[in-house]
């Protein structure tokens, strides 16, 4: 893969099933304010932990400016129409 300025891009392969975040958050009571707050459920936390374990190329780079991200998604499922659109929004 090449960047716009013709230097090779860093490639990183992350495996796993993307979790649809919209369906995996929970509203729980906030003891401090008496209101409600939104938390990630265990599926989201597990996915994020596994993602971070696999993220080696960009880990610790402290990126603080806009950058280009090129993503190739391989969808291995018999029924391609299953929430592909929602998974891409995550």
Secondary structure, DSSP 8 states (H G I E B T S, - for coil): -B-TTS-B-------S----GGGSEEEEE-TTTSSEEEEE-HHHHHHHHHHHHH--SSTT----S------------S-TTSSHHHHHH-
